[in-house]
Amino acid sequence: MKASMAIQVLPTVDGGIKEVVRIVDEVIKVIDESGLNYVVSPFETTVEGDSMDEIIDLLRKCEAKVLEEGAESVMCYVKLNHGKESILSIDEKIDKYQ
């Protein structure tokens, strides 16, 4: 694993919090269908991949899904980490706290 991304999507949509949660759930399905390792947390979802290109491609799909689901716009907060070799995995970062 050479790349990781923490992503939080915030759709602008009518329908209140239930509609926001529905759209976020659809984005998490996109992440799940990617086949990449991921962990959902209260504020963001962290995803691991083999390359920055793979992660950025998933980011584009996530943003597109928000708009496809009816949002007027989307704010996307992203943290990216990548390296030439390996970087710390999700498990290496949080196992000791679980």
N, C-alpha and C positions, 0 to 999 in steps of 0.2 A: 504494500500500500504506500503510495507516494503522494497522495493528495487527500485533503479533507475539507469539508465545507459545513459551516453552521448556517442554516437558513431560517429566516422568519418571514412569512408573507402576511401582509395586512391588506386585505381587499377593501376597497371603498365600494360599498354596495348598500342598497335599500334592504330592509328586512331585519335590521338589528343584529344582535350578537348570534342568534341562532343561524342566520344566513352566513355570517362570517365563519362560524365553526363548521358549517356544512362545506363551504368552499375549502377551508383549510384541510378538512378530512379528504377531499378530492385530491388535493395536492399531495398529501401523504400517500395516497394510493399510487400516484405517479412515481413517487420515490420508491415505494415498495416494489412496483412493477419493474423498476430499473435493475433489480437484482443486486444492487449495491448494499453493503452493510450500513445500517443506520440505527439511530436511537432517537426516539421522540422524547422531548422534555417539555416542561411547562411553557417555555418562551421560544424555543427553537428546536429544529431537528438537525442532528449532526449526521453527515454522510461521509463514507470513506470510498475512495476509488484508486485506480492504478495510475491515473494521469489527470493533470489539470484540465485538459480538453474534455475528458469524460465528465468531470464535475461541472464545468461550465455548460456543457450540453444539457445536463440535468437541470441546472438553474434556469436555462431558457425554457425548458419544457414546463417547469413549475410555474414560472411567470405566465406563460401562454395558457396554462390550465385555469389560472385565476380569471383571466379575461374571458376564456371560453365558457366558464361557469356563470357569467353574467355581471361580473364586477365592472364598474366604470373605470377603475384604475387599481394599481397595486403598488404598495410600498414594500420593498424587499430589502431586508437587512441581512447582510452576508458577511461571514468571516471565512477567509480562505487560508489554508496552510498547505504548502507543498515543498518537496525537497528533491534533490538529485537521487538520493537513495531512498531510505525508508524514513518515515516520521512516526511519532508516537500514535498508537492506535487508540480508538475509543476505550477499549478495555484497559489498556495501560494507563490511561488518564483517570478512569473512574472506578475500576474494580475495588480498590481499597476502601471506597466510600459506600459500596453497595451492601 
